[in-house]
Amino acid sequence: MCRSIKTLRPPVLPEEATEEDIRAAALQFVRKVSGFRAPAAHNREAFDRAVDEIAASTARLLDGLEVRGGVRTP
């Protein structure tokens, strides 16, 4: 599931993941889970809220990770 979402943590991404990278990954995840590329107007609020919440959770996760050892690839 969501194989097209790139890994956002170092060392796979040499620089820090940007807010744009995190939001793009969250959007891909919500699209995959919901089955909607673009939701209908009556689902827009729930869709957008999910993207916001997942992006925030992802940012917290990346901030809390400590990567040790050599270069690893997914």
Buried (B, 14 or more C-beta within 10 A) or exposed (E): EEEEBEEBBBEBBEEEBEEEBBBBBBBBBBBBEEEEEEBEEEEEEEBEEBBEEBBEEBBEEBEEEEEEEEEEEE
